[in-house]
């Protein structure tokens, strides 16, 4: 009782604390927010522009996993921070796991988690990087595992009670006061006084459910406790959740708001495919023009294009953030390199320079945008905004690039190049460009140190051997690295021909001289010197925020062969078929062979030809592609030994004791002549095969795959709610009555490309359940985001409903998976759709017509399939 009385008294005194004037600098360097809502550096008064990542090794799963893998955490952090510096990042953010560094009454615990956070901040400081801390996360420490017992106040009360319970609120006040006063032993400076700590965010995603008055009072109590330390740094609060309380946030004593963006949702459990640029065309905040927000700064605390494996999208997101007025952004989350080969920390995300080099370079470009593109700059609507301020993004090429006189950065093969090479200072890339031709699969960096002298850094080959966004575990490898000797051609007038290559990193003794502009290189860092030039640079020399000899490129020896061959959709009989496979083996294979058979048991062998690093291809001739099921195997020959897949068994399929019970299988169908009675339709949606890959607006539990009875095929049943539930994060918004799903079908269409000219109708087979009839919209999404659809009416009887392709009209794209926060647009309409072309179709979109009245919407709807004929 006494403790409760003291807590209530303390609560009341803090609640009565006066609201402070707009935040001003505490020291000459400290950031402040000016009267126009712009964060500025205290010494230069320049606008703050920062970009970086969240990174969590001091806490939770990553902390525990380091123990299991025998990893030195401090060394791992230092190595990863080097990579962050190498990518040009200058900002770090983390939501601190308060459950691990506090007790139930809010005392700060001086333990190893806090020490490692201090160590991380000091490593960042040594690189000239800044940080943005969120002291309270409310999260348990388990994910992706069950949570461990932890001593914190959030463990005792839970997030919801932490926002309302008097004792929990008092614990947070105590904790925040102690956290800001904590002195980092590595720097000797308290957090509140650290000039590289630019701002605080009170807590991570609080999800308030109280009244506006209660929410404002809660925030002011947290802020007052922080201000009692003497801290004058900007304090931010999350305002992208529970946005019906936007005015309550604005009334509180905060200097800015934090936002997040997951435009492709979270947790798809597989890599998303298709053009997602329409999803990131704009970041629209519905309340940002209210007068109170004009004096508040805006930052992005988390963002990612989750479950997207391609490299084109991050610069488009960064552009949209800058248009919205965001000053800083931090991606969630950078994978510790020691864990990245398993992607177990957050499997819906995957970001690491070594194991996901193209994505990391894309994020590097996003950082460049935050430092180059002015706030509120606008570049039009997609597709007009794919080229801006020296940047370009291309979905079709899976390419993002920056081309200026000084910098050339690209994520994929490109034909672009800077025009004034004498001014060029930096190249960062993957693949081939007019200036650098590299046949490896790792990232590389070239930086000019002086005229005729460049630093080269080459990372090992990275290969994804499984879908990194699928179910993961420490025993499952999704990506590997290999240290390979590779051909490198550098065509820079400043280096000329015959340049020398001298090793810089520890343990690297490889040196050579280019023949013309080409040399052989292996992972490491090097000094490239023009012929006849005497370079005085040493490995220990400092350059910007790195040392020339620094290098971290892990490449563990492979102990097994990885063969990755993706599912191939049905193909047409009498057409040649290309089959591709990726092979990563301990030694470069002597041969990769395809064994295929459509008739009889004895398969025929076709040698697969190399298609660049780790990729092989074979073409089945048209006369071997016969109607039925084509069974095939892939054999990898290494050092006289053969292993055959998919079963990874010794020997070849022609061996007498080879087990042929399991094989790859390809459906070969009769060509569709474009009439209902001839040939096999081009299947777009098959419930049995495709249900797991649907992207939908509803709770996944509303979709159920049902077995067929007798000759009836399996069906997909969609159960609809009796009324549309309110969005808890935006309860005042008009409910969205649309129910949609989308499925990527680009590979299915491509495999039947030779027949597309004969297809005339789009067909949907299903029923409306117990309803008399139900209008539905079926649409085809093209590769530029254009959508063409039509409305059909399903009845209670299962029937095939046909619509002529010529009758399809432009309709809106439903942004699936649903973007988060949910105040972001639900639809996207391409302002300049390309003409309808079946060859450009990459997705099918199915919607229960949002214009239908509640009386015509069924409680259940059943689909047997969607196809072209």
Secondary structure as UniProt FT lines:
FT   HELIX           2..15
FT   STRAND          31..33
FT   TURN            35..36
FT   STRAND          39..41
FT   TURN            42..44
FT   STRAND          50..54
FT   TURN            57..58
FT   HELIX           60..68
FT   TURN            69..70
FT   HELIX           73..86
FT   TURN            87..88
FT   STRAND          91..95
FT   HELIX           98..101
FT   TURN            104..105
FT   HELIX           112..126
FT   TURN            127..128
FT   STRAND          130..136
FT   TURN            143..144
FT   HELIX           153..162
FT   TURN            163..164
FT   HELIX           166..181
FT   STRAND          183..184
FT   TURN            185..188
FT   STRAND          189..190
FT   HELIX           191..193
FT   TURN            195..196
FT   STRAND          197..203
FT   HELIX           212..227
FT   TURN            228..230
FT   STRAND          234..238
FT   HELIX           243..245
FT   HELIX           246..251
FT   STRAND          256..262
FT   TURN            263..264
FT   HELIX           277..280
FT   TURN            286..289
FT   HELIX           291..295
FT   STRAND          297..303
FT   TURN            306..307
FT   HELIX           314..324
FT   STRAND          328..331
FT   HELIX           337..340
FT   TURN            341..343
FT   TURN            347..348
FT   TURN            353..355
FT   HELIX           357..372
FT   TURN            375..376
FT   TURN            382..383
FT   HELIX           384..386
FT   STRAND          387..388
FT   TURN            389..390
FT   STRAND          391..394
FT   TURN            395..398
FT   STRAND          399..403
FT   STRAND          407..410
FT   HELIX           421..423
FT   STRAND          426..429
FT   STRAND          436..438
FT   STRAND          444..450
FT   TURN            451..452
FT   STRAND          453..458
FT   STRAND          461..464
FT   TURN            468..469
FT   TURN            474..475
FT   STRAND          479..482
FT   STRAND          486..490
FT   TURN            493..495
FT   STRAND          500..503
FT   TURN            506..507
FT   STRAND          512..513
FT   TURN            516..517
FT   STRAND          518..521
FT   STRAND          524..529
FT   TURN            531..532
FT   TURN            539..540
FT   STRAND          542..543
FT   TURN            544..545
FT   STRAND          546..547
FT   TURN            548..549
FT   STRAND          562..564
FT   STRAND          571..572
FT   TURN            573..574
FT   STRAND          577..584
FT   STRAND          591..597
FT   STRAND          604..610
FT   TURN            613..614
FT   STRAND          615..620
FT   HELIX           622..624
FT   STRAND          628..638
FT   TURN            639..640
FT   STRAND          641..645
FT   TURN            646..648
FT   STRAND          649..650
FT   TURN            653..654
FT   TURN            656..657
FT   STRAND          664..669
FT   TURN            676..677
FT   STRAND          682..685
FT   HELIX           687..690
FT   HELIX           691..693
FT   STRAND          695..696
FT   HELIX           700..702
FT   STRAND          703..706
FT   TURN            710..711
FT   STRAND          715..719
FT   TURN            728..729
FT   TURN            731..732
FT   STRAND          739..744
FT   HELIX           746..751
FT   HELIX           753..758
FT   STRAND          761..767
FT   TURN            769..770
FT   STRAND          773..782
FT   TURN            783..784
FT   STRAND          787..795
FT   STRAND          799..804
FT   HELIX           805..807
FT   STRAND          809..810
FT   STRAND          813..814
FT   TURN            822..823
FT   STRAND          827..828
FT   TURN            831..832
FT   HELIX           838..840
FT   STRAND          841..848
FT   TURN            850..851
FT   HELIX           854..856
FT   STRAND          860..868
//
